[in-house]
């Protein structure tokens, strides 16, 4: 049970880190078209 919990935490932290990295990578491109958002 303890192993499962740490495994899930590890996956969640990794997913957050990857999404933050991807968002940070796309940020410079989106800054120009931010005002043209819906």
N, C-alpha and C positions, 0 to 999 in steps of 0.2 A: 504493500500500500504506500509506504513512504517513498519507495523507488518510483512508483507511478506519479506521485505528486511532483517530485523533483523533475521528472521527465517532462511533464506538462508545463511546468514553470519554465524549463529550459527552452521548450518549443515556442512558448508565448514571447519570451524575451528575444529570441532570435527573430521571430516574425516582426516584432516591433522595431528591432534594430534595422532589419532589411527595409521595411516600409519607410522608416525615417531616412535611411540612406537614399532610397529611390526618390522620395519627396524632395530631399535636399538637392539631388542631382537635377531634378526637373524645375526647381524653383527659378533659376535665372531665366529660363525660357518663358515661364508663365508670368513673370513680373510685367512683361511688356503688354500682354493681352489681358491683364487683370481687370482693367476698366471695361473691356468689351464682354465681360462675363454676363450670363443671363440675368 
